[in-house]
Every structure is written in C-alpha cells, then in structure tokens.
Amino acid sequence: MNKYLLSAADLTRDQAIEILDIAEGMADVNDREIKKLPTLRGKTVVNLFFEDSTRTRISFELAAKRLSADVINFSAKGSSVSKGESLKDTAQTLEAMGADAVVIRHSASGAANVLAHSGWINGAIVNAGDGTHEHPTQALLDAFTMRKRIHGDNSKGKALDGLKVAIVGDILHSRVARSNLLLLNTLGAEVHFVAPPTLLPSDASNFKAKLHYSLDETLLTEKPDVVMMLRVQAERMNASYFPSEREYARIWGFNADRLKALKPSAFLMHPGPMNRGLEIDAVSADSPQSTVLEQVANGVSVRMAVLYSLLSGERATDV
Ligand code: NCD
C-alpha cells in the first residue's frame, strides 16, 4: 500500500486481503487485557473532521492510540475553520506541526484527493468519508465483518468470492455504497443495489452491480447472503425523494417480516448511525442476524491495520 488510502479502488485484491489479515492480528490485540502495541510510538496522527462523526472519529482515535501514536483531534467546529480558514491553511498548519498521517472527513466529495494531490501535506492521508463519494475504511470493516461471520477464526487469506450482497436504500447519497461496491467487486462478491429509482444515481446502470427496485422481491428471488441497509441521508437531500417516512419504512425498511424472509445463514448490516423505525426497525437492528455492533468493534481493528500499513512500512508478522 502506498501513502494514501483515498478510494477502495486503490487496493488490489492482494492488498485488501493483506489489510484484512493484519486486522485479524489487531483484533487479537483488542481482545487482550492490555490492548496496546508500541508500533507507532513517536508518530503523530491527526483526525481532521470537517463533518460530524461519532463512530468513525472515535474509531480512528482509538486505533491510533492502541498503536501508541500521538493523536490530535481537530474538528471544524470551534476551530479557526469556523473563522474562515481554508483547507490549505489548515493543512499547512498541521504539516508544520509534523503530522505523519492525516485522517480527513469532509462534506465535499474529492476533499481527500485534493489534499493528497496538493503537496500541502507530506504524510500519509486516509479518506474517512468525503461527501457522497467514498469511505474506504468503512468498506474494509464491512468486508472484515462479512469474512468473520462466514469463516470465523479461519478468515485469514480469504476473499469474498461468490458472496451475494444486497445493498439497500439511499444509494444516491451513500459513500458507503460506493466504496463497498468497489471493494466487494475486488474481493469477488456479487453486488446488488436495491433502491427506489429516485435514490439511485442516474448512471447506476454503468455500475458493476445488479439493480433491483423491490426489496421484497429481491429477498425472495435472489436470497442474498448479506443485506446491508443504508441510512437515509436526510442532511444531503435538497428535494423530496420519497412520499413520506412512513411510506419509506413500509416499502424499504427492514422489519421483523423481512427478517423472516432471510435465509437462516444470512446477516444484516448497517454502517450506523441508524434511523430506527425508518430504514431499519428495532427488532431487526437488535436481532442475532444484525452485525451492527460487530461492525463498530471491527472498525477499530481495521483502522489499526490501515494506519499500521501506511505508517510502519513493515509487515505485521509480530501481531
Ligand atoms: C457512514 C458515513 O458517515 O458515511 N457512517 C459511518 O461512517 N459510521 C454512513 C452514514 O452516515 O450513513
């Protein structure tokens, strides 16, 4: 892996599997009583968050700390950005302070790429979500979670060949869907996008995904191995994309009846934060088939693996 993780497409199949394997080692560390490795001692990781986030920011913070890096959390609110300081000035300030890695989340699609190609920052850069574009570490933690559910302790070295994954809901505004599409294809899975036409991008037919316009029919006919529900991204909606929340929940929300329609081995994912009662109901979210909390826990291990791969320049034979 080189210095940047901007897109899920940056990873070859071998590189993706290697990160997931390193994350397996990190998960073992996270199960120990002392959850800490000295690997990144002396390195500085900056979390540069221009957009609200709970789990991704905390997850990166914990990941960096468990590798013994120094961590600076920078959020746009309460910083000089709210006084009008630009991305360039902010980046150059961090550079002057000696950041070895910058983890950036921004509401503008392409922000991480701008930072990477600007020359303002010499360190590693990780895209932690840019607008509606990409969120590669989410795709990695989702792939890790799928592998773990299927292969348990024998996950190392495995890809996701032939796995049928249905991604459901607000595809249009979802960087999670985009990064998952890329990584799942790299790992050999079969991707199905299931959404109302208003919530699919206009160029969706060019995607390497099968398109469906009915959730119930897809569950019945395709019998997916994995169903990934997406949050309705109300903050990115500047128009009306569906008649009402009630209508959306009825047609597109995951609920107890749809849970019964899943095949017994199938599982239900959601990147969080969930709109309970909208795209997923409480019975499904809290069911044994739900991987929501596993995804959160796995996120720390996967981000440790990503920071390790970008910053240590060595292979993780010692974890
Ligand atoms: C996702 C995000 O921010 O893109 N959440 C996350 O990273 N945990 C998905 C979402 O906000 O719906």
Boltz pocket constraint, residues with backbone or C-beta under 6 A from the ligand:
constraints:
  - pocket:
      binder: B
      contacts: [[A, 52], [A, 55], [A, 56], [A, 128], [A, 129], [A, 131], [A, 135], [A, 138], [A, 175], [A, 176], [A, 230], [A, 231], [A, 233], [A, 271], [A, 272], [A, 273]]
      max_distance: 6.0
